[in-house]
Amino acid sequence: MPELPEVETIARALKPELVGRTILSADLRWARTLATPSPAQFRKQIAGQKILDVSRRAKYLVIRLETYSFLVHLRMSGDLVIRTGKIKPEKHDRLLLYLSDQNYLAFNDTRKFGRAWLTDQPEKILGKLGPEPLEKNFTAQWLFENLHKRKRLLKPLLLDQTFLAGLGNIYTDECLHIAKLHPLAASNNVTQKQAEALHKAIRA
């Protein structure tokens, strides 16, 4: 299950291969992969768009185009890979973007949970996300204060992307284990020292 570090790795690998390329056409092979717009609009709007940047926000891959942003959330089993035009699409490829260099970008997703968006207002999707673990604003003091404001069970709160962006099930379990905190402990009972240990574990 891709979490923040894995998505960052994918973004870094894709960036030099995609920036400067133009998307010639799209092949949507599983309609529910696309959250918005409609399949017909998607094919029309994305054709001819030049790729300007590839980055990440939380667990979203962000491919910035001339007019739109193409966002992808990999969910449980998704992956974005570049294949040469000579390689045939695979069984679990849900969305293909054909590029000007004769390669294509494939969204491969075995379990079909992944989603993609083409939008000119990416903030509507990304704007509700909380701070990221490596941001300067994410401090031990911020964590302590906001754990007490929420008064929720620790693990579900850390998985809430509006509270803290980027953690998934595996990393949350690891962080809580390192900090010696029970997943079902009440967030408002976490001490200052425990919050510092949790902050350190999350960033590590």
C-alpha positions in Angstrom: 0.0 0.0 0.0 1.8 3.2 -1.2 2.2 5.8 1.5 4.0 9.2 1.5 7.6 7.9 1.0 6.6 5.5 -1.8 4.6 8.1 -3.6 7.5 10.5 -3.3 9.8 7.9 -4.8 7.4 7.4 -7.8 7.1 11.1 -8.3 10.9 11.6 -8.4 11.3 8.7 -10.8 8.6 9.9 -13.2 9.5 13.6 -13.3 12.5 13.4 -15.6 10.7 11.0 -17.9 7.5 13.1 -18.2 8.3 16.8 -18.0 8.3 18.3 -21.4 6.3 15.5 -23.0 2.9 16.1 -24.5 -0.1 13.8 -23.9 -1.4 12.7 -27.3 -4.4 10.7 -26.2 -5.9 8.7 -23.3 -7.3 5.2 -23.1 -9.6 4.7 -20.1 -9.9 1.0 -19.5 -11.8 1.0 -16.2 -14.3 3.9 -16.1 -14.5 4.1 -12.2 -10.7 4.8 -12.1 -11.6 8.3 -13.2 -13.3 10.4 -10.5 -13.8 13.5 -12.6 -14.6 14.7 -15.3 -16.7 12.3 -17.5 -14.7 9.9 -19.7 -15.6 11.8 -22.8 -14.5 15.2 -21.3 -11.4 13.6 -19.9 -10.2 12.3 -23.3 -11.0 15.6 -25.0 -9.4 17.9 -22.3 -6.2 15.9 -21.7 -5.3 15.5 -25.4 -2.5 17.9 -26.4 -1.6 18.9 -22.9 2.1 19.4 -22.2 3.4 18.1 -18.9 5.1 20.9 -16.9 5.8 19.2 -13.6 5.5 16.1 -11.5 5.2 16.3 -7.7 3.4 15.0 -4.7 1.0 16.2 -2.1 0.4 13.8 0.8 -0.4 10.5 -1.0 -1.5 12.1 -4.2 0.7 12.3 -7.3 0.3 15.7 -9.0 1.1 15.9 -12.7 0.8 19.6 -13.6 -0.3 20.3 -17.2 -0.6 23.5 -19.2 -4.3 24.0 -18.4 -5.1 21.3 -15.8 -3.7 19.2 -13.0 -3.9 15.4 -13.3 -4.1 13.9 -9.8 -3.7 10.2 -8.9 -4.3 8.5 -5.6 -2.8 5.0 -5.8 -4.8 3.6 -2.8 -4.1 0.0 -2.0 -2.4 -1.5 -5.1 -1.9 1.3 -7.6 1.2 2.2 -9.5 2.2 4.6 -12.3 4.8 3.2 -14.7 6.2 4.3 -18.1 6.3 1.8 -20.8 7.6 1.9 -24.3 5.1 1.8 -27.2 6.3 -1.7 -28.1 5.1 -3.1 -24.7 1.5 -4.1 -24.7 -0.7 -2.9 -21.9 -1.1 -5.3 -19.0 -4.2 -7.0 -17.6 -4.6 -4.6 -14.7 -3.8 -1.3 -16.5 -6.8 0.9 -15.8 -5.7 4.1 -17.6 -3.2 4.8 -20.3 -1.8 8.2 -21.4 0.0 8.1 -24.7 3.0 10.4 -24.9 4.8 12.3 -27.6 8.0 10.3 -27.2 6.2 7.1 -28.3 6.0 5.8 -24.7 2.9 5.7 -22.5 2.1 6.2 -18.9 0.1 3.4 -17.4 -2.0 3.5 -14.2 -1.8 -0.1 -13.1 -4.2 -1.1 -10.2 -4.9 -4.7 -9.4 -7.6 -4.0 -6.8 -9.3 -1.1 -8.7 -9.3 1.2 -5.6 -7.1 3.9 -7.1 -8.6 7.1 -8.5 -7.6 9.9 -10.9 -8.8 13.4 -11.3 -8.3 15.9 -14.2 -9.1 19.4 -12.8 -8.3 23.1 -13.2 -9.0 23.5 -9.4 -6.7 21.0 -7.6 -7.1 22.9 -4.4 -10.7 21.6 -4.2 -9.2 18.1 -3.8 -5.9 18.9 -2.0 -7.0 21.9 0.0 -8.5 19.9 2.9 -5.3 18.0 3.6 -3.4 18.6 6.8 0.3 19.4 7.2 3.0 17.0 6.0 5.3 15.2 8.4 8.4 16.9 7.1 7.0 20.5 6.9 8.6 23.0 9.3 5.1 23.8 10.7 4.7 20.2 11.9 6.4 20.5 15.3 6.1 18.4 18.4 4.3 21.3 20.1 1.8 21.5 17.2 1.2 17.8 17.5 0.7 17.9 21.2 -1.8 20.8 21.0 -3.7 19.3 18.1 -3.9 15.8 19.6 -5.6 17.4 22.6 -8.0 19.5 20.4 -9.3 16.4 18.6 -10.0 14.0 21.5 -10.0 10.9 19.3 -8.4 7.5 19.2 -4.8 7.8 18.2 -4.5 5.6 15.2 -7.7 6.7 13.4 -6.7 10.3 14.0 -3.2 9.8 12.5 -4.8 8.1 9.5 -7.1 11.1 9.0 -5.5 13.0 6.1 -7.2 16.3 7.2 -5.2 16.0 10.4 -1.8 14.9 9.1 -1.2 14.1 5.5 0.7 11.2 4.2 0.5 8.5 6.8 -1.2 5.2 6.0 -1.8 2.0 8.0 1.7 0.6 8.0 3.6 3.8 8.9 1.1 4.7 11.6 1.5 1.3 13.2 5.3 1.7 13.1 5.3 5.2 14.5 3.0 4.3 17.4 5.1 1.2 18.2 8.3 3.3 18.2 6.7 5.9 20.5 5.3 3.2 22.7 1.7 4.4 22.3 -1.3 2.2 22.1 -3.3 2.7 18.8 -6.5 3.0 20.7 -5.3 5.5 23.3 -7.2 8.7 23.5 -5.3 11.5 21.7 -6.2 14.1 24.5 -4.4 11.9 27.1 -1.0 12.0 25.3 1.6 13.8 27.4 4.1 16.4 26.1 6.9 13.8 26.3 4.8 11.2 24.4 3.9 13.7 21.7 7.6 14.5 21.3 8.4 10.8 20.9 5.6 10.4 18.4 6.7 13.4 16.4 10.2 12.1 16.2 9.0 8.7 15.1 6.7 10.1 12.4 9.5 12.3 10.9 12.0 9.4 11.1 
